[in-house]
Amino acid sequence: MKDFLFNGFSFFARFAGNSLVFFWLARLLNEGEFGRLSFLFLLANFALVLMDFGLYFLVVEAVLRARYFRIAALLRVKYITSAAGFVLMGGLGFALFSLRGQLSGDYLPYMLLLFSTAMLALTQHYLYHFRVQGRYHIETIGQTFYNFGILLGIAFLALLDAASLWTVIGVFVLLRLLMLLMSKGYFSRLHLEAHRPQLHWHRISVYLKRSSLYGVTALVGYALLLLDSTLMYVLFPEQLAMYQGGVRIVLMVMMLTEVLTVFYLPRLRGEHGDTHKRYYLVLCAMLALAVWLLLWGFPDQVIRLLYGQTLEGLVQYLPYFSVVAILRIGLGYLGTLLTFHGHHRVRLHALTLALTALLLTAGLLMPGHGVAGLLVSVIVGHLIACSYQAWWLKRIGGYRFLSGGQAS
């Protein structure tokens, strides 16, 4: 019960730092700065997924088996993936911002944010290491310090009327640096560095090969959000803030879905696994219904609640984003069942099909229908991914728990 409360409070802190702060920033910044800032963070979060590259799943496995040496070894691999992610995403950012002719305006703050993202990637691994020691409170304290520190930093900027793209990124960089130093210091204080083994390149390549399926799947899944936002950035920069406002709502729904998944996935293998699968299905369905009722039925009220008087143009597109959010819940649910049955590769195939469909349909619909055409393309891609995963689950008998049968 204590661990559950610690995890719940840690999630609330993450929610406050990752979602609420952006709704607040939309009120503090002008629309142009908010759109650019949100896109920079979206790009940096893609880099965070690349820097992890599926290693989190190996950490979870090591946590369950209490393998101290493996977790310490994975930290060494994390250094490599973080450096590689920094270099690759730095080059991608250079090419992308050069297309807009904003190399001096957006690239430098992006590189600063990317550097802080590498620090965040290493910090997360320290927190995972503390978890295997049964010290959930350290992770909770760290997440609370970081996320509420961000809120206090933004409040300070608002008080001084100094909120801007540069100063907001500065707050994130400072808090990420402090969190990394705190985590590393506690790591040394507990003498956990004694568990660090010497690794050869062969062992490193084995870890990377084992984690690559999860890493590539996560990258392709996040690329579904990044691709349409990049098209908005390149082709419709004046509407970027409005679009990023919708993306932020989808990300909030994805975070809630992740909480359900993290809570139920370990329980699916237990003695009452089929019962927990039904509970998981019901809760995902209830979350989807709540999202649809709010975003589709009360778009004006939702926008005013989240963004105040800004981003009023988002109201006309919020029904589209409600469909995208619901499909994201479906992708999370279906993907969890596929992973449970050992068919994680199907998730990668489905997301790759969705990404390809999004690119093709966007090329057809965006020239004539603009933002609405892009959103329809996003919906089409997600529908294809959901349909493909649902078909595979039916093929392998993944739904037998609904009728009381034993899933294969």
C-alpha positions as CSV (number, residue, x, y, z in Angstrom):
1,M,0.0,0.0,0.0
2,K,2.9,2.4,0.9
3,D,4.5,1.7,-2.5
4,F,1.2,2.3,-4.3
5,L,0.8,5.7,-2.5
6,F,4.4,6.7,-3.4
7,N,3.9,5.8,-7.0
8,G,0.5,7.6,-7.1
9,F,2.1,10.8,-5.6
10,S,5.0,10.5,-8.1
11,F,2.5,10.4,-11.0
12,F,0.7,13.4,-9.7
13,A,4.0,15.3,-9.5
14,R,4.8,14.3,-13.1
15,F,1.3,15.3,-14.3
16,A,1.8,18.7,-12.7
17,G,5.2,19.2,-14.3
18,N,4.5,17.8,-17.7
19,S,0.9,18.9,-18.4
20,L,-0.4,21.6,-16.0
21,V,2.7,23.7,-16.6
22,F,2.1,23.9,-20.3
23,F,-1.5,24.9,-19.9
24,W,-0.2,27.7,-17.6
25,L,2.5,28.7,-20.1
26,A,-0.1,29.1,-22.8
27,R,-1.5,32.0,-20.7
28,L,1.9,33.5,-20.0
29,L,3.5,33.5,-23.4
30,N,2.2,34.9,-26.7
31,E,0.8,32.3,-29.1
32,G,4.0,32.3,-31.3
33,E,6.3,31.5,-28.4
34,F,4.0,28.9,-26.9
35,G,3.8,27.1,-30.2
36,R,7.6,27.1,-30.7
37,L,8.3,26.1,-27.1
38,S,5.8,23.2,-27.2
39,F,7.3,21.9,-30.5
40,L,10.8,22.1,-29.0
41,F,9.7,20.1,-26.0
42,L,8.0,17.6,-28.3
43,L,11.2,17.1,-30.3
44,A,13.3,16.9,-27.1
45,N,10.9,14.2,-25.7
46,F,11.4,12.2,-28.9
47,A,15.1,12.4,-28.1
48,L,14.4,11.2,-24.6
49,V,12.7,8.1,-26.0
50,L,15.8,7.6,-28.3
51,M,18.1,8.0,-25.3
52,D,16.2,5.3,-23.4
53,F,15.9,3.0,-26.4
54,G,13.8,0.4,-24.6
55,L,16.3,0.0,-21.7
56,Y,13.5,0.8,-19.2
57,F,12.0,-2.6,-20.0
58,L,15.2,-4.3,-19.2
59,V,15.4,-2.3,-15.9
60,V,11.9,-3.4,-15.0
61,E,12.9,-7.1,-15.6
62,A,16.0,-6.6,-13.5
63,V,13.9,-4.9,-10.8
64,L,11.5,-7.9,-10.7
65,R,14.4,-10.3,-10.3
66,A,16.5,-8.0,-8.0
67,R,19.6,-8.2,-10.3
68,Y,21.8,-5.4,-9.0
69,F,24.6,-6.0,-11.4
70,R,22.4,-5.9,-14.4
71,I,20.8,-2.6,-13.4
72,A,24.3,-1.1,-12.8
73,A,25.4,-2.4,-16.2
74,L,22.4,-0.9,-17.9
75,L,23.5,2.5,-16.5
76,R,26.7,2.2,-18.5
77,V,24.7,1.4,-21.6
78,K,22.5,4.4,-20.9
79,Y,25.6,6.7,-21.2
80,I,26.1,5.4,-24.7
81,T,22.5,5.8,-25.8
82,S,22.2,9.2,-24.3
83,A,25.3,10.5,-26.1
84,A,24.1,8.9,-29.4
85,G,20.7,10.4,-29.0
86,F,22.1,13.8,-28.3
87,V,24.3,13.7,-31.5
88,L,21.5,12.3,-33.7
89,M,18.8,14.7,-32.5
90,G,21.2,17.6,-32.6
91,G,21.8,16.9,-36.3
92,L,18.1,16.4,-37.0
93,G,17.3,19.7,-35.3
94,F,19.9,21.5,-37.4
95,A,18.3,20.3,-40.6
96,L,14.8,21.0,-39.4
97,F,15.4,24.5,-38.1
98,S,17.4,25.4,-41.2
99,L,14.3,24.6,-43.3
100,R,12.5,27.4,-41.5
101,G,15.4,29.8,-41.6
102,Q,15.3,30.1,-37.8
103,L,18.7,28.5,-37.0
104,S,19.6,31.4,-34.7
105,G,16.2,31.7,-33.2
106,D,15.2,28.2,-32.4
107,Y,18.2,25.9,-32.7
108,L,20.3,27.3,-29.8
109,P,17.5,27.0,-27.2
110,Y,16.7,23.6,-28.6
111,M,20.3,22.4,-28.1
112,L,20.2,23.6,-24.5
113,L,17.0,21.8,-24.0
114,L,18.4,18.7,-25.7
115,F,21.4,18.7,-23.3
116,S,19.1,18.9,-20.3
117,T,17.1,16.0,-21.8
118,A,20.3,13.8,-21.7
119,M,20.6,14.7,-18.0
120,L,17.0,13.7,-17.5
121,A,17.6,10.4,-19.2
122,L,20.4,9.6,-16.8
123,T,18.5,10.8,-13.8
124,Q,15.6,8.4,-14.7
125,H,18.0,5.5,-14.6
126,Y,19.2,6.4,-11.1
127,L,15.6,6.5,-10.0
128,Y,15.0,3.0,-11.4
129,H,18.0,1.8,-9.6
130,F,16.6,3.1,-6.3
131,R,13.4,1.3,-7.0
132,V,15.1,-2.1,-7.0
133,Q,16.4,-1.2,-3.5
134,G,12.8,-0.8,-2.3
135,R,13.4,3.0,-1.9
136,Y,10.3,4.2,-3.7
137,H,10.3,7.3,-1.5
138,I,13.5,8.5,-3.2
139,E,11.8,8.4,-6.6
140,T,8.8,10.2,-5.2
141,I,10.9,12.9,-3.5
142,G,12.9,13.4,-6.7
143,Q,9.9,13.6,-9.0
144,T,8.2,16.0,-6.6
145,F,11.3,18.2,-6.2
146,Y,11.7,18.4,-10.0
147,N,8.1,19.0,-11.1
148,F,7.0,21.3,-8.4
149,G,10.3,23.1,-8.7
150,I,9.3,23.7,-12.3
151,L,6.0,25.1,-11.2
152,L,7.7,27.4,-8.7
153,G,10.2,28.5,-11.3
154,I,7.5,29.4,-13.8
155,A,5.6,31.2,-11.0
156,F,8.7,33.3,-10.3
157,L,9.0,34.2,-14.0
158,A,5.4,35.2,-14.0
159,L,5.9,37.3,-10.9
160,L,8.8,39.2,-12.6
161,D,6.9,39.3,-16.0
162,A,10.0,37.6,-17.5
163,A,8.4,34.5,-19.0
164,S,9.9,33.8,-22.5
165,L,11.1,30.9,-24.5
166,W,14.6,31.3,-23.2
167,T,13.8,31.8,-19.6
168,V,11.3,28.8,-19.5
169,I,13.9,26.5,-21.0
170,G,16.4,27.8,-18.4
171,V,14.1,26.8,-15.6
172,F,13.9,23.2,-17.0
173,V,17.6,23.0,-17.5
174,L,18.4,24.2,-13.9
175,L,15.9,21.8,-12.3
176,R,17.1,18.8,-14.4
177,L,20.7,19.6,-13.5
178,L,19.9,19.8,-9.8
179,M,17.9,16.5,-9.9
180,L,20.7,14.7,-11.7
181,L,23.2,15.9,-9.0
182,M,20.9,14.9,-6.2
183,S,20.3,11.4,-7.7
184,K,23.9,10.8,-8.4
185,G,24.9,12.0,-4.9
186,Y,22.4,9.6,-3.2
187,F,23.6,6.8,-5.5
188,S,27.2,7.3,-4.2
189,R,26.0,7.8,-0.6
190,L,24.4,4.3,-0.6
191,H,27.6,2.9,-2.1
192,L,25.7,1.5,-5.0
193,E,28.6,2.3,-7.3
194,A,30.2,-0.9,-5.9
195,H,27.8,-2.9,-8.0
196,R,29.1,-1.4,-11.3
197,P,30.6,-4.1,-13.4
198,Q,33.2,-3.8,-16.2
199,L,31.4,-4.2,-19.6
200,H,32.8,-5.3,-22.9
201,W,31.3,-4.2,-26.2
202,H,29.9,-7.7,-26.7
203,R,27.8,-7.4,-23.5
204,I,26.7,-3.8,-24.4
205,S,25.6,-5.0,-27.9
206,V,23.6,-7.8,-26.3
207,Y,21.7,-5.3,-24.1
208,L,21.1,-3.0,-27.0
209,K,19.8,-5.9,-29.1
210,R,17.4,-7.0,-26.4
211,S,16.0,-3.6,-25.8
212,S,15.9,-2.5,-29.5
213,L,12.4,-3.9,-30.2
214,Y,10.9,-1.9,-27.4
215,G,13.0,1.1,-28.2
216,V,12.1,1.2,-31.9
217,T,8.4,0.6,-31.1
218,A,8.4,3.5,-28.7
219,L,10.2,5.7,-31.3
220,V,7.7,4.9,-34.0
221,G,4.7,5.5,-31.7
222,Y,6.0,8.9,-30.6
223,A,6.8,9.7,-34.2
224,L,3.1,9.6,-34.9
225,L,2.8,12.8,-32.8
226,L,6.1,14.3,-34.0
227,L,5.4,13.9,-37.7
228,D,2.2,15.8,-37.8
229,S,3.6,18.5,-35.5
230,T,6.7,18.8,-37.8
231,L,4.4,19.3,-40.8
232,M,2.6,22.0,-38.9
233,Y,5.9,23.6,-38.0
234,V,7.2,23.6,-41.6
235,L,4.0,24.4,-43.6
236,F,1.6,26.3,-41.2
237,P,3.8,28.0,-38.6
238,E,1.2,30.6,-37.8
239,Q,-1.2,27.9,-36.5
240,L,1.5,25.9,-34.6
241,A,0.4,27.2,-31.2
242,M,-3.2,26.1,-31.8
243,Y,-2.1,22.7,-33.0
244,Q,0.3,22.2,-30.1
245,G,-2.5,23.0,-27.7
246,G,-4.4,20.0,-29.0
247,V,-1.3,17.8,-28.9
248,R,-0.8,18.7,-25.2
249,I,-4.3,17.4,-24.5
250,V,-3.6,14.1,-26.3
251,L,-0.3,13.8,-24.3
252,M,-2.2,14.2,-21.1
253,V,-4.6,11.4,-22.1
254,M,-1.7,9.2,-23.0
255,M,-0.2,9.8,-19.6
256,L,-3.4,8.7,-17.9
257,T,-3.4,5.6,-20.1
258,E,0.2,4.8,-19.2
259,V,-0.8,4.9,-15.5
260,L,-3.5,2.3,-16.1
261,T,-1.0,0.1,-18.1
262,V,1.7,0.3,-15.5
263,F,-0.8,-0.6,-12.7
264,Y,-2.4,-3.6,-14.5
265,L,0.4,-5.1,-16.6
266,P,2.1,-7.0,-13.6
267,R,-1.4,-8.2,-12.5
268,L,-2.3,-9.8,-15.8
269,R,0.1,-12.7,-15.2
270,G,-1.3,-13.5,-11.7
271,E,-3.7,-16.1,-10.6
272,H,-6.7,-13.8,-11.4
273,G,-5.2,-12.5,-14.6
274,D,-8.4,-12.8,-16.7
275,T,-10.3,-10.8,-14.1
276,H,-7.7,-8.0,-14.1
277,K,-7.9,-8.0,-17.9
278,R,-11.6,-7.3,-17.7
279,Y,-11.0,-4.5,-15.1
280,Y,-8.3,-3.1,-17.4
281,L,-10.7,-3.1,-20.4
282,V,-13.5,-1.5,-18.4
283,L,-11.3,1.3,-17.0
284,C,-9.8,2.0,-20.5
285,A,-13.4,2.2,-21.9
286,M,-14.5,4.5,-19.1
287,L,-11.5,6.8,-19.7
288,A,-12.3,6.9,-23.5
289,L,-15.9,7.7,-22.7
290,A,-15.0,10.5,-20.4
291,V,-12.5,12.0,-22.9
292,W,-15.2,11.8,-25.7
293,L,-17.9,13.5,-23.5
294,L,-15.6,16.3,-22.5
295,L,-13.7,17.1,-25.7
296,W,-16.5,16.5,-28.1
297,G,-19.4,17.7,-26.0
298,F,-17.9,20.7,-24.3
299,P,-15.0,22.0,-26.4
300,D,-15.5,25.7,-25.5
301,Q,-15.5,25.0,-21.8
302,V,-12.5,22.7,-22.0
303,I,-10.4,25.2,-23.9
304,R,-11.3,28.0,-21.5
305,L,-10.5,25.8,-18.5
306,L,-7.1,24.7,-19.8
307,Y,-6.0,27.7,-21.8
308,G,-8.1,30.7,-20.7
309,Q,-8.7,33.2,-23.4
310,T,-5.8,32.0,-25.6
311,L,-6.0,29.4,-28.4
312,E,-9.6,30.1,-29.1
313,G,-9.1,28.7,-32.6
314,L,-8.5,25.3,-31.2
315,V,-12.2,24.9,-30.4
316,Q,-13.1,24.0,-34.0
317,Y,-10.5,21.2,-34.1
318,L,-11.0,19.8,-30.6
319,P,-13.5,17.1,-31.8
320,Y,-10.8,15.8,-34.1
321,F,-8.3,15.7,-31.2
322,S,-10.9,13.9,-29.1
323,V,-11.0,11.1,-31.7
324,V,-7.2,11.0,-31.7
325,A,-7.1,10.8,-27.9
326,I,-9.6,7.9,-27.9
327,L,-7.6,6.0,-30.5
328,R,-4.5,6.5,-28.4
329,I,-6.2,4.9,-25.5
330,G,-7.2,2.0,-27.8
331,L,-3.6,1.7,-29.0
332,G,-2.4,1.5,-25.4
333,Y,-4.9,-1.2,-24.5
334,L,-4.4,-3.4,-27.5
335,G,-0.6,-3.0,-27.4
336,T,-0.5,-4.0,-23.7
337,L,-2.4,-7.3,-24.5
338,L,-0.1,-8.0,-27.5
339,T,3.0,-7.5,-25.3
340,F,1.4,-9.7,-22.6
341,H,1.0,-12.5,-25.2
342,G,4.5,-12.1,-26.5
343,H,3.6,-10.3,-29.8
344,H,5.3,-6.9,-29.1
345,R,6.6,-7.0,-32.7
346,V,3.0,-6.6,-34.0
347,R,2.8,-3.3,-32.2
348,L,5.8,-2.1,-34.3
349,H,4.2,-3.3,-37.5
350,A,1.0,-1.5,-36.7
351,L,2.6,1.8,-35.8
352,T,4.8,1.6,-38.9
353,L,1.7,1.2,-41.0
354,A,0.1,4.1,-39.2
355,L,3.1,6.3,-39.8
356,T,3.2,5.5,-43.5
357,A,-0.6,6.0,-43.9
358,L,-0.3,9.4,-42.1
359,L,2.4,10.6,-44.4
360,L,0.6,9.5,-47.6
361,T,-2.8,10.8,-46.6
362,A,-1.4,14.1,-45.3
363,G,0.2,14.6,-48.7
364,L,-3.2,14.3,-50.3
365,L,-5.4,16.1,-47.8
366,M,-3.2,19.0,-46.4
367,P,-2.9,21.0,-49.6
368,G,-6.7,21.4,-50.0
369,H,-7.9,21.2,-46.4
370,G,-5.1,22.5,-44.2
371,V,-5.2,21.6,-40.5
372,A,-8.4,19.7,-40.8
373,G,-6.9,17.5,-43.6
374,L,-3.9,16.8,-41.4
375,L,-6.1,15.8,-38.5
376,V,-8.1,13.5,-40.7
377,S,-4.8,11.9,-41.8
378,V,-3.8,11.4,-38.2
379,I,-7.1,9.7,-37.4
380,V,-6.8,7.5,-40.5
381,G,-3.3,6.4,-39.4
382,H,-4.5,5.6,-35.9
383,L,-7.5,3.7,-37.2
384,I,-5.3,1.5,-39.3
385,A,-3.0,0.8,-36.3
386,C,-5.9,-0.1,-34.0
387,S,-7.5,-2.3,-36.6
388,Y,-4.3,-4.2,-37.4
389,Q,-3.6,-4.8,-33.7
390,A,-7.3,-5.9,-33.0
391,W,-7.1,-8.3,-35.9
392,W,-3.9,-9.9,-34.6
393,L,-5.4,-10.3,-31.1
394,K,-8.4,-12.1,-32.6
395,R,-6.1,-14.3,-34.6
396,I,-4.1,-15.4,-31.5
397,G,-7.1,-15.7,-29.3
398,G,-6.2,-12.8,-27.1
399,Y,-9.9,-11.9,-26.3
400,R,-10.8,-15.3,-24.8
401,F,-10.8,-13.9,-21.3
402,L,-14.0,-12.0,-22.2
403,S,-15.9,-15.3,-22.6
404,G,-14.2,-17.0,-19.6
405,G,-11.9,-19.0,-21.9
406,Q,-8.1,-19.3,-21.4
407,A,-6.2,-17.1,-23.8
408,S,-3.5,-18.8,-25.7
